[in-house]
């Protein structure tokens, strides 16, 4: 949808794009820590209302990639029987 500019649900080509803003109080965003906010861009089909959310900022994706490596690996709970 973001690349094709076409709605995957109804094939409409009229897509409304709402850019996320890092610093706005009530914009579209993901909080990944108290201080780090990832802006989300919304792509909405004006025909059927289908909406996708994308992180379109390459720097933000890099920050998230680093966050993954900081997350603890998932435990295998099968030993806890
Ligand atoms: Zn649509």
PDB file of the backbone (N, CA, C, O) and the ligand in Angstrom, with CONECT records:
HET     ZN  A 101       1
ATOM      1  N   UNK A   1       0.840  -1.210   0.000  1.00  0.00           N
ATOM      2  CA  UNK A   1       0.000   0.000   0.000  1.00  0.00           C
ATOM      3  C   UNK A   1       0.872   1.256   0.000  1.00  0.00           C
ATOM      4  O   UNK A   1       0.637   2.215  -0.734  1.00  0.00           O
ATOM      5  N   UNK A   2       1.888   1.198   0.860  1.00  0.00           N
ATOM      6  CA  UNK A   2       2.797   2.342   0.932  1.00  0.00           C
ATOM      7  C   UNK A   2       3.579   2.493  -0.364  1.00  0.00           C
ATOM      8  O   UNK A   2       3.768   3.608  -0.850  1.00  0.00           O
ATOM      9  N   UNK A   3       4.035   1.376  -0.926  1.00  0.00           N
ATOM     10  CA  UNK A   3       4.827   1.415  -2.150  1.00  0.00           C
ATOM     11  C   UNK A   3       3.957   1.519  -3.391  1.00  0.00           C
ATOM     12  O   UNK A   3       4.287   2.234  -4.337  1.00  0.00           O
ATOM     13  N   UNK A   4       2.840   0.796  -3.377  1.00  0.00           N
ATOM     14  CA  UNK A   4       2.023   0.710  -4.585  1.00  0.00           C
ATOM     15  C   UNK A   4       1.021   1.850  -4.700  1.00  0.00           C
ATOM     16  O   UNK A   4       0.508   2.136  -5.782  1.00  0.00           O
ATOM     17  N   UNK A   5       0.742   2.515  -3.540  1.00  0.00           N
ATOM     18  CA  UNK A   5      -0.273   3.568  -3.519  1.00  0.00           C
ATOM     19  C   UNK A   5      -1.648   3.034  -3.930  1.00  0.00           C
ATOM     20  O   UNK A   5      -2.492   3.765  -4.447  1.00  0.00           O
ATOM     21  N   UNK A   6      -1.843   1.738  -3.682  1.00  0.00           N
ATOM     22  CA  UNK A   6      -3.112   1.094  -4.008  1.00  0.00           C
ATOM     23  C   UNK A   6      -3.604   0.317  -2.787  1.00  0.00           C
ATOM     24  O   UNK A   6      -2.829  -0.392  -2.146  1.00  0.00           O
ATOM     25  N   UNK A   7      -4.873   0.448  -2.470  1.00  0.00           N
ATOM     26  CA  UNK A   7      -5.435  -0.267  -1.332  1.00  0.00           C
ATOM     27  C   UNK A   7      -5.451  -1.769  -1.613  1.00  0.00           C
ATOM     28  O   UNK A   7      -5.972  -2.192  -2.645  1.00  0.00           O
ATOM     29  N   UNK A   8      -4.878  -2.599  -0.696  1.00  0.00           N
ATOM     30  CA  UNK A   8      -4.868  -4.053  -0.916  1.00  0.00           C
ATOM     31  C   UNK A   8      -6.247  -4.680  -0.740  1.00  0.00           C
ATOM     32  O   UNK A   8      -6.448  -5.832  -1.123  1.00  0.00           O
ATOM     33  N   UNK A   9      -7.196  -3.948  -0.170  1.00  0.00           N
ATOM     34  CA  UNK A   9      -8.522  -4.503   0.089  1.00  0.00           C
ATOM     35  C   UNK A   9      -9.491  -4.234  -1.059  1.00  0.00           C
ATOM     36  O   UNK A   9     -10.239  -5.121  -1.470  1.00  0.00           O
ATOM     37  N   UNK A  10      -9.471  -3.011  -1.569  1.00  0.00           N
ATOM     38  CA  UNK A  10     -10.477  -2.672  -2.591  1.00  0.00           C
ATOM     39  C   UNK A  10      -9.836  -2.129  -3.881  1.00  0.00           C
ATOM     40  O   UNK A  10     -10.536  -1.724  -4.809  1.00  0.00           O
ATOM     41  N   UNK A  11      -8.499  -2.129  -3.921  1.00  0.00           N
ATOM     42  CA  UNK A  11      -7.748  -1.694  -5.110  1.00  0.00           C
ATOM     43  C   UNK A  11      -7.938  -0.223  -5.438  1.00  0.00           C
ATOM     44  O   UNK A  11      -7.577   0.215  -6.531  1.00  0.00           O
ATOM     45  N   UNK A  12      -8.493   0.539  -4.523  1.00  0.00           N
ATOM     46  CA  UNK A  12      -8.625   1.973  -4.724  1.00  0.00           C
ATOM     47  C   UNK A  12      -7.233   2.611  -4.726  1.00  0.00           C
ATOM     48  O   UNK A  12      -6.347   2.189  -3.983  1.00  0.00           O
ATOM     49  N   UNK A  13      -7.053   3.625  -5.563  1.00  0.00           N
ATOM     50  CA  UNK A  13      -5.732   4.258  -5.645  1.00  0.00           C
ATOM     51  C   UNK A  13      -5.705   5.619  -4.954  1.00  0.00           C
ATOM     52  O   UNK A  13      -4.720   6.351  -5.058  1.00  0.00           O
ATOM     53  N   UNK A  14      -6.784   5.957  -4.249  1.00  0.00           N
ATOM     54  CA  UNK A  14      -6.790   7.216  -3.510  1.00  0.00           C
ATOM     55  C   UNK A  14      -6.429   6.928  -2.055  1.00  0.00           C
ATOM     56  O   UNK A  14      -7.262   6.486  -1.264  1.00  0.00           O
ATOM     57  N   UNK A  15      -5.166   7.191  -1.725  1.00  0.00           N
ATOM     58  CA  UNK A  15      -4.656   6.878  -0.400  1.00  0.00           C
ATOM     59  C   UNK A  15      -4.306   8.177   0.319  1.00  0.00           C
ATOM     60  O   UNK A  15      -3.523   8.988  -0.177  1.00  0.00           O
ATOM     61  N   UNK A  16      -4.899   8.356   1.491  1.00  0.00           N
ATOM     62  CA  UNK A  16      -4.574   9.533   2.297  1.00  0.00           C
ATOM     63  C   UNK A  16      -3.387   9.199   3.190  1.00  0.00           C
ATOM     64  O   UNK A  16      -3.400   8.195   3.901  1.00  0.00           O
ATOM     65  N   UNK A  17      -2.361  10.043   3.150  1.00  0.00           N
ATOM     66  CA  UNK A  17      -1.156   9.793   3.933  1.00  0.00           C
ATOM     67  C   UNK A  17      -1.079  10.801   5.071  1.00  0.00           C
ATOM     68  O   UNK A  17      -1.113  12.010   4.844  1.00  0.00           O
ATOM     69  N   UNK A  18      -0.976  10.293   6.307  1.00  0.00           N
ATOM     70  CA  UNK A  18      -0.800  11.159   7.473  1.00  0.00           C
ATOM     71  C   UNK A  18       0.569  10.870   8.066  1.00  0.00           C
ATOM     72  O   UNK A  18       0.807   9.787   8.600  1.00  0.00           O
ATOM     73  N   UNK A  19       1.453  11.825   7.972  1.00  0.00           N
ATOM     74  CA  UNK A  19       2.808  11.646   8.481  1.00  0.00           C
ATOM     75  C   UNK A  19       2.819  11.714  10.001  1.00  0.00           C
ATOM     76  O   UNK A  19       2.228  12.612  10.600  1.00  0.00           O
ATOM     77  N   UNK A  20       3.504  10.745  10.620  1.00  0.00           N
ATOM     78  CA  UNK A  20       3.674  10.792  12.070  1.00  0.00           C
ATOM     79  C   UNK A  20       4.698  11.841  12.437  1.00  0.00           C
ATOM     80  O   UNK A  20       5.622  12.120  11.672  1.00  0.00           O
ATOM     81  N   UNK A  21       4.529  12.417  13.604  1.00  0.00           N
ATOM     82  CA  UNK A  21       5.465  13.448  14.053  1.00  0.00           C
ATOM     83  C   UNK A  21       6.069  13.058  15.392  1.00  0.00           C
ATOM     84  O   UNK A  21       5.371  12.711  16.345  1.00  0.00           O
ATOM     85  N   UNK A  22       7.406  13.129  15.426  1.00  0.00           N
ATOM     86  CA  UNK A  22       8.132  12.697  16.604  1.00  0.00           C
ATOM     87  C   UNK A  22       7.788  13.547  17.816  1.00  0.00           C
ATOM     88  O   UNK A  22       7.707  13.034  18.932  1.00  0.00           O
ATOM     89  N   UNK A  23       7.588  14.822  17.608  1.00  0.00           N
ATOM     90  CA  UNK A  23       7.522  15.733  18.752  1.00  0.00           C
ATOM     91  C   UNK A  23       6.115  16.214  19.068  1.00  0.00           C
ATOM     92  O   UNK A  23       5.921  16.965  20.024  1.00  0.00           O
ATOM     93  N   UNK A  24       5.148  15.802  18.294  1.00  0.00           N
ATOM     94  CA  UNK A  24       3.799  16.252  18.608  1.00  0.00           C
ATOM     95  C   UNK A  24       3.255  15.457  19.790  1.00  0.00           C
ATOM     96  O   UNK A  24       3.632  14.304  20.004  1.00  0.00           O
ATOM     97  N   UNK A  25       2.375  16.078  20.547  1.00  0.00           N
ATOM     98  CA  UNK A  25       1.857  15.461  21.765  1.00  0.00           C
ATOM     99  C   UNK A  25       0.911  14.310  21.450  1.00  0.00           C
ATOM    100  O   UNK A  25       0.916  13.288  22.137  1.00  0.00           O
ATOM    101  N   UNK A  26       0.111  14.476  20.423  1.00  0.00           N
ATOM    102  CA  UNK A  26      -0.908  13.463  20.179  1.00  0.00           C
ATOM    103  C   UNK A  26      -0.863  12.943  18.740  1.00  0.00           C
ATOM    104  O   UNK A  26      -1.889  12.597  18.155  1.00  0.00           O
ATOM    105  N   UNK A  27       0.339  12.897  18.192  1.00  0.00           N
ATOM    106  CA  UNK A  27       0.487  12.350  16.851  1.00  0.00           C
ATOM    107  C   UNK A  27       0.551  10.841  16.879  1.00  0.00           C
ATOM    108  O   UNK A  27       0.367  10.214  17.922  1.00  0.00           O
ATOM    109  N   UNK A  28       0.811  10.270  15.727  1.00  0.00           N
ATOM    110  CA  UNK A  28       0.922   8.826  15.612  1.00  0.00           C
ATOM    111  C   UNK A  28       2.347   8.422  15.930  1.00  0.00           C
ATOM    112  O   UNK A  28       3.292   8.879  15.286  1.00  0.00           O
ATOM    113  N   UNK A  29       2.498   7.561  16.927  1.00  0.00           N
ATOM    114  CA  UNK A  29       3.857   7.217  17.317  1.00  0.00           C
ATOM    115  C   UNK A  29       3.880   5.973  18.184  1.00  0.00           C
ATOM    116  O   UNK A  29       2.854   5.557  18.723  1.00  0.00           O
ATOM    117  N   UNK A  30       5.065   5.380  18.312  1.00  0.00           N
ATOM    118  CA  UNK A  30       5.295   4.270  19.229  1.00  0.00           C
ATOM    119  C   UNK A  30       6.280   4.749  20.275  1.00  0.00           C
ATOM    120  O   UNK A  30       7.335   5.283  19.932  1.00  0.00           O
ATOM    121  N   UNK A  31       5.954   4.569  21.551  1.00  0.00           N
ATOM    122  CA  UNK A  31       6.909   4.858  22.607  1.00  0.00           C
ATOM    123  C   UNK A  31       7.750   3.612  22.830  1.00  0.00           C
ATOM    124  O   UNK A  31       7.210   2.564  23.186  1.00  0.00           O
ATOM    125  N   UNK A  32       9.072   3.702  22.628  1.00  0.00           N
ATOM    126  CA  UNK A  32       9.890   2.528  22.910  1.00  0.00           C
ATOM    127  C   UNK A  32      10.684   2.703  24.197  1.00  0.00           C
ATOM    128  O   UNK A  32      11.288   1.749  24.686  1.00  0.00           O
ATOM    129  N   UNK A  33      10.690   3.903  24.745  1.00  0.00           N
ATOM    130  CA  UNK A  33      11.206   4.127  26.094  1.00  0.00           C
ATOM    131  C   UNK A  33      10.607   5.454  26.544  1.00  0.00           C
ATOM    132  O   UNK A  33       9.812   6.061  25.827  1.00  0.00           O
ATOM    133  N   UNK A  34      10.996   5.899  27.741  1.00  0.00           N
ATOM    134  CA  UNK A  34      10.447   7.165  28.231  1.00  0.00           C
ATOM    135  C   UNK A  34      10.834   8.334  27.346  1.00  0.00           C
ATOM    136  O   UNK A  34      10.135   9.346  27.301  1.00  0.00           O
ATOM    137  N   UNK A  35      11.937   8.194  26.650  1.00  0.00           N
ATOM    138  CA  UNK A  35      12.453   9.334  25.899  1.00  0.00           C
ATOM    139  C   UNK A  35      12.478   9.110  24.401  1.00  0.00           C
ATOM    140  O   UNK A  35      12.589  10.062  23.629  1.00  0.00           O
ATOM    141  N   UNK A  36      12.375   7.868  23.990  1.00  0.00           N
ATOM    142  CA  UNK A  36      12.450   7.560  22.568  1.00  0.00           C
ATOM    143  C   UNK A  36      11.059   7.327  22.004  1.00  0.00           C
ATOM    144  O   UNK A  36      10.296   6.498  22.501  1.00  0.00           O
ATOM    145  N   UNK A  37      10.750   8.070  20.969  1.00  0.00           N
ATOM    146  CA  UNK A  37       9.450   7.950  20.323  1.00  0.00           C
ATOM    147  C   UNK A  37       9.671   7.716  18.833  1.00  0.00           C
ATOM    148  O   UNK A  37      10.456   8.415  18.193  1.00  0.00           O
ATOM    149  N   UNK A  38       8.977   6.738  18.297  1.00  0.00           N
ATOM    150  CA  UNK A  38       9.079   6.432  16.876  1.00  0.00           C
ATOM    151  C   UNK A  38       7.813   6.944  16.185  1.00  0.00           C
ATOM    152  O   UNK A  38       6.709   6.511  16.516  1.00  0.00           O
ATOM    153  N   UNK A  39       7.966   7.860  15.230  1.00  0.00           N
ATOM    154  CA  UNK A  39       6.770   8.358  14.536  1.00  0.00           C
ATOM    155  C   UNK A  39       6.207   7.308  13.580  1.00  0.00           C
ATOM    156  O   UNK A  39       6.955   6.565  12.944  1.00  0.00           O
ATOM    157  N   UNK A  40       4.892   7.259  13.491  1.00  0.00           N
ATOM    158  CA  UNK A  40       4.220   6.318  12.593  1.00  0.00           C
ATOM    159  C   UNK A  40       3.494   7.089  11.502  1.00  0.00           C
ATOM    160  O   UNK A  40       2.763   8.037  11.788  1.00  0.00           O
ATOM    161  N   UNK A  41       3.692   6.687  10.265  1.00  0.00           N
ATOM    162  CA  UNK A  41       2.924   7.266   9.172  1.00  0.00           C
ATOM    163  C   UNK A  41       1.696   6.397   8.913  1.00  0.00           C
ATOM    164  O   UNK A  41       1.789   5.170   8.880  1.00  0.00           O
ATOM    165  N   UNK A  42       0.561   7.037   8.733  1.00  0.00           N
ATOM    166  CA  UNK A  42      -0.677   6.312   8.450  1.00  0.00           C
ATOM    167  C   UNK A  42      -1.025   6.442   6.979  1.00  0.00           C
ATOM    168  O   UNK A  42      -0.930   7.522   6.397  1.00  0.00           O
ATOM    169  N   UNK A  43      -1.427   5.337   6.392  1.00  0.00           N
ATOM    170  CA  UNK A  43      -1.896   5.321   5.006  1.00  0.00           C
ATOM    171  C   UNK A  43      -3.324   4.798   5.036  1.00  0.00           C
ATOM    172  O   UNK A  43      -3.562   3.638   5.373  1.00  0.00           O
ATOM    173  N   UNK A  44      -4.255   5.644   4.687  1.00  0.00           N
ATOM    174  CA  UNK A  44      -5.672   5.280   4.771  1.00  0.00           C
ATOM    175  C   UNK A  44      -6.318   5.324   3.396  1.00  0.00           C
ATOM    176  O   UNK A  44      -6.191   6.314   2.676  1.00  0.00           O
ATOM    177  N   UNK A  45      -7.002   4.266   3.035  1.00  0.00           N
ATOM    178  CA  UNK A  45      -7.781   4.218   1.803  1.00  0.00           C
ATOM    179  C   UNK A  45      -9.052   5.032   2.007  1.00  0.00           C
ATOM    180  O   UNK A  45      -9.816   4.775   2.938  1.00  0.00           O
ATOM    181  N   UNK A  46      -9.279   6.010   1.138  1.00  0.00           N
ATOM    182  CA  UNK A  46     -10.455   6.860   1.323  1.00  0.00           C
ATOM    183  C   UNK A  46     -11.719   6.199   0.762  1.00  0.00           C
ATOM    184  O   UNK A  46     -12.820   6.738   0.883  1.00  0.00           O
ATOM    185  N   UNK A  47     -11.545   5.033   0.151  1.00  0.00           N
ATOM    186  CA  UNK A  47     -12.699   4.301  -0.381  1.00  0.00           C
ATOM    187  C   UNK A  47     -13.317   3.411   0.698  1.00  0.00           C
ATOM    188  O   UNK A  47     -14.518   3.483   0.954  1.00  0.00           O
ATOM    189  N   UNK A  48     -12.484   2.564   1.333  1.00  0.00           N
ATOM    190  CA  UNK A  48     -13.020   1.594   2.298  1.00  0.00           C
ATOM    191  C   UNK A  48     -12.555   1.868   3.728  1.00  0.00           C
ATOM    192  O   UNK A  48     -13.074   1.268   4.669  1.00  0.00           O
ATOM    193  N   UNK A  49     -11.588   2.763   3.901  1.00  0.00           N
ATOM    194  CA  UNK A  49     -11.158   3.107   5.251  1.00  0.00           C
ATOM    195  C   UNK A  49     -10.032   2.239   5.780  1.00  0.00           C
ATOM    196  O   UNK A  49      -9.576   2.436   6.907  1.00  0.00           O
ATOM    197  N   UNK A  50      -9.583   1.292   4.994  1.00  0.00           N
ATOM    198  CA  UNK A  50      -8.480   0.446   5.435  1.00  0.00           C
ATOM    199  C   UNK A  50      -7.252   1.304   5.711  1.00  0.00           C
ATOM    200  O   UNK A  50      -6.914   2.178   4.912  1.00  0.00           O
ATOM    201  N   UNK A  51      -6.580   1.061   6.840  1.00  0.00           N
ATOM    202  CA  UNK A  51      -5.443   1.890   7.244  1.00  0.00           C
ATOM    203  C   UNK A  51      -4.242   1.021   7.594  1.00  0.00           C
ATOM    204  O   UNK A  51      -4.363   0.017   8.297  1.00  0.00           O
ATOM    205  N   UNK A  52      -3.098   1.423   7.096  1.00  0.00           N
ATOM    206  CA  UNK A  52      -1.838   0.787   7.486  1.00  0.00           C
ATOM    207  C   UNK A  52      -1.001   1.797   8.245  1.00  0.00           C
ATOM    208  O   UNK A  52      -1.067   3.000   7.994  1.00  0.00           O
ATOM    209  N   UNK A  53      -0.206   1.278   9.187  1.00  0.00           N
ATOM    210  CA  UNK A  53       0.736   2.118   9.910  1.00  0.00           C
ATOM    211  C   UNK A  53       2.152   1.686   9.553  1.00  0.00           C
ATOM    212  O   UNK A  53       2.452   0.492   9.555  1.00  0.00           O
ATOM    213  N   UNK A  54       3.018   2.635   9.249  1.00  0.00           N
ATOM    214  CA  UNK A  54       4.394   2.315   8.876  1.00  0.00           C
ATOM    215  C   UNK A  54       5.374   3.203   9.622  1.00  0.00           C
ATOM    216  O   UNK A  54       5.138   4.391   9.842  1.00  0.00           O
ATOM    217  N   UNK A  55       6.486   2.579  10.004  1.00  0.00           N
ATOM    218  CA  UNK A  55       7.632   3.373  10.431  1.00  0.00           C
ATOM    219  C   UNK A  55       8.441   3.636   9.167  1.00  0.00           C
ATOM    220  O   UNK A  55       9.033   2.715   8.604  1.00  0.00           O
ATOM    221  N   UNK A  56       8.470   4.871   8.725  1.00  0.00           N
ATOM    222  CA  UNK A  56       9.124   5.167   7.446  1.00  0.00           C
ATOM    223  C   UNK A  56      10.476   5.847   7.635  1.00  0.00           C
ATOM    224  O   UNK A  56      11.178   6.135   6.666  1.00  0.00           O
ATOM    225  N   UNK A  57      10.831   6.099   8.891  1.00  0.00           N
ATOM    226  CA  UNK A  57      12.090   6.773   9.176  1.00  0.00           C
ATOM    227  C   UNK A  57      13.190   5.733   9.383  1.00  0.00           C
ATOM    228  O   UNK A  57      13.120   4.931  10.314  1.00  0.00           O
ATOM    229  N   UNK A  58      14.197   5.743   8.525  1.00  0.00           N
ATOM    230  CA  UNK A  58      15.257   4.726   8.584  1.00  0.00           C
ATOM    231  C   UNK A  58      15.993   4.760   9.921  1.00  0.00           C
ATOM    232  O   UNK A  58      16.365   3.712  10.450  1.00  0.00           O
ATOM    233  N   UNK A  59      16.201   5.941  10.462  1.00  0.00           N
ATOM    234  CA  UNK A  59      16.890   6.051  11.754  1.00  0.00           C
ATOM    235  C   UNK A  59      16.085   5.389  12.862  1.00  0.00           C
ATOM    236  O   UNK A  59      16.642   4.743  13.749  1.00  0.00           O
ATOM    237  N   UNK A  60      14.771   5.558  12.801  1.00  0.00           N
ATOM    238  CA  UNK A  60      13.915   4.954  13.811  1.00  0.00           C
ATOM    239  C   UNK A  60      13.970   3.439  13.742  1.00  0.00           C
ATOM    240  O   UNK A  60      13.968   2.760  14.769  1.00  0.00           O
ATOM    241  N   UNK A  61      14.021   2.914  12.528  1.00  0.00           N
ATOM    242  CA  UNK A  61      14.114   1.462  12.369  1.00  0.00           C
ATOM    243  C   UNK A  61      15.428   0.947  12.940  1.00  0.00           C
ATOM    244  O   UNK A  61      15.484  -0.133  13.528  1.00  0.00           O
ATOM    245  N   UNK A  62      16.475   1.729  12.758  1.00  0.00           N
ATOM    246  CA  UNK A  62      17.780   1.340  13.299  1.00  0.00           C
ATOM    247  C   UNK A  62      17.735   1.319  14.826  1.00  0.00           C
ATOM    248  O   UNK A  62      18.291   0.419  15.455  1.00  0.00           O
ATOM    249  N   UNK A  63      17.075   2.306  15.414  1.00  0.00           N
ATOM    250  CA  UNK A  63      16.926   2.352  16.872  1.00  0.00           C
ATOM    251  C   UNK A  63      16.182   1.110  17.351  1.00  0.00           C
ATOM    252  O   UNK A  63      16.558   0.507  18.356  1.00  0.00           O
ATOM    253  N   UNK A  64      15.127   0.727  16.631  1.00  0.00           N
ATOM    254  CA  UNK A  64      14.341  -0.445  17.025  1.00  0.00           C
ATOM    255  C   UNK A  64      15.155  -1.722  16.874  1.00  0.00           C
ATOM    256  O   UNK A  64      15.035  -2.644  17.681  1.00  0.00           O
ATOM    257  N   UNK A  65      15.983  -1.770  15.834  1.00  0.00           N
ATOM    258  CA  UNK A  65      16.820  -2.949  15.629  1.00  0.00           C
ATOM    259  C   UNK A  65      17.775  -3.120  16.807  1.00  0.00           C
ATOM    260  O   UNK A  65      18.018  -4.239  17.259  1.00  0.00           O
ATOM    261  N   UNK A  66      18.310  -2.015  17.298  1.00  0.00           N
ATOM    262  CA  UNK A  66      19.197  -2.090  18.462  1.00  0.00           C
ATOM    263  C   UNK A  66      18.431  -2.526  19.701  1.00  0.00           C
ATOM    264  O   UNK A  66      18.952  -3.268  20.533  1.00  0.00           O
ATOM    265  N   UNK A  67      17.192  -2.063  19.819  1.00  0.00           N
ATOM    266  CA  UNK A  67      16.352  -2.445  20.953  1.00  0.00           C
ATOM    267  C   UNK A  67      16.148  -3.955  21.011  1.00  0.00           C
ATOM    268  O   UNK A  67      16.106  -4.544  22.091  1.00  0.00           O
ATOM    269  N   UNK A  68      16.024  -4.567  19.850  1.00  0.00           N
ATOM    270  CA  UNK A  68      15.792  -6.012  19.803  1.00  0.00           C
ATOM    271  C   UNK A  68      16.951  -6.749  20.452  1.00  0.00           C
ATOM    272  O   UNK A  68      16.754  -7.701  21.208  1.00  0.00           O
ATOM    273  N   UNK A  69      18.172  -6.294  20.144  1.00  0.00           N
ATOM    274  CA  UNK A  69      19.335  -6.986  20.695  1.00  0.00           C
ATOM    275  C   UNK A  69      19.437  -6.786  22.201  1.00  0.00           C
ATOM    276  O   UNK A  69      20.103  -7.558  22.891  1.00  0.00           O
ATOM    277  N   UNK A  70      18.770  -5.737  22.714  1.00  0.00           N
ATOM    278  CA  UNK A  70      18.789  -5.502  24.158  1.00  0.00           C
ATOM    279  C   UNK A  70      17.727  -6.328  24.878  1.00  0.00           C
ATOM    280  O   UNK A  70      17.799  -6.526  26.091  1.00  0.00           O
ATOM    281  N   UNK A  71      16.747  -6.804  24.123  1.00  0.00           N
ATOM    282  CA  UNK A  71      15.700  -7.591  24.753  1.00  0.00           C
ATOM    283  C   UNK A  71      16.245  -8.955  25.141  1.00  0.00           C
ATOM    284  O   UNK A  71      17.091  -9.518  24.447  1.00  0.00           O
ATOM    285  N   UNK A  72      15.752  -9.482  26.260  1.00  0.00           N
ATOM    286  CA  UNK A  72      16.206 -10.792  26.713  1.00  0.00           C
ATOM    287  C   UNK A  72      15.691 -11.867  25.763  1.00  0.00           C
ATOM    288  O   UNK A  72      14.561 -11.787  25.281  1.00  0.00           O
ATOM    289  N   UNK A  73      16.509 -12.854  25.498  1.00  0.00           N
ATOM    290  CA  UNK A  73      16.023 -13.956  24.643  1.00  0.00           C
ATOM    291  C   UNK A  73      14.860 -14.671  25.318  1.00  0.00           C
ATOM    292  O   UNK A  73      14.796 -14.770  26.544  1.00  0.00           O
ATOM    293  N   UNK A  74      13.959 -15.159  24.505  1.00  0.00           N
ATOM    294  CA  UNK A  74      12.794 -15.856  25.055  1.00  0.00           C
ATOM    295  C   UNK A  74      13.224 -17.148  25.732  1.00  0.00           C
ATOM    296  O   UNK A  74      14.047 -17.900  25.211  1.00  0.00           O
ATOM    297  N   UNK A  75      12.652 -17.386  26.896  1.00  0.00           N
ATOM    298  CA  UNK A  75      12.966 -18.601  27.635  1.00  0.00           C
ATOM    299  C   UNK A  75      12.147 -19.757  27.072  1.00  0.00           C
ATOM    300  O   UNK A  75      11.050 -19.597  26.536  1.00  0.00           O
ATOM    301  N   UNK A  76      12.750 -20.923  27.229  1.00  0.00           N
ATOM    302  CA  UNK A  76      11.993 -22.120  26.883  1.00  0.00           C
ATOM    303  C   UNK A  76      11.387 -22.661  28.180  1.00  0.00           C
ATOM    304  O   UNK A  76      12.105 -23.189  29.029  1.00  0.00           O
ATOM    305  N   UNK A  77      10.066 -22.531  28.331  1.00  0.00           N
ATOM    306  CA  UNK A  77       9.428 -22.851  29.600  1.00  0.00           C
ATOM    307  C   UNK A  77       9.108 -24.341  29.741  1.00  0.00           C
ATOM    308  O   UNK A  77       8.518 -24.755  30.739  1.00  0.00           O
ATOM    309  N   UNK A  78       9.485 -25.130  28.769  1.00  0.00           N
ATOM    310  CA  UNK A  78       9.130 -26.547  28.841  1.00  0.00           C
ATOM    311  C   UNK A  78       9.853 -27.251  29.986  1.00  0.00           C
ATOM    312  O   UNK A  78       9.442 -28.331  30.411  1.00  0.00           O
ATOM    313  N   UNK A  79      10.942 -26.635  30.492  1.00  0.00           N
ATOM    314  CA  UNK A  79      11.660 -27.252  31.602  1.00  0.00           C
ATOM    315  C   UNK A  79      10.961 -27.047  32.949  1.00  0.00           C
ATOM    316  O   UNK A  79      11.296 -27.703  33.936  1.00  0.00           O
ATOM    317  N   UNK A  80       9.999 -26.143  32.980  1.00  0.00           N
ATOM    318  CA  UNK A  80       9.401 -25.767  34.260  1.00  0.00           C
ATOM    319  C   UNK A  80       8.168 -26.591  34.591  1.00  0.00           C
ATOM    320  O   UNK A  80       7.187 -26.049  35.100  1.00  0.00           O
ATOM    321  N   UNK A  81       8.195 -27.864  34.320  1.00  0.00           N
ATOM    322  CA  UNK A  81       7.002 -28.678  34.583  1.00  0.00           C
ATOM    323  C   UNK A  81       7.072 -29.262  35.978  1.00  0.00           C
ATOM    324  O   UNK A  81       6.162 -29.979  36.394  1.00  0.00           O
TER     325      UNK A  81
HETATM  326 ZN    ZN A 101      -9.733   0.349   0.162  1.00  0.00          ZN
END
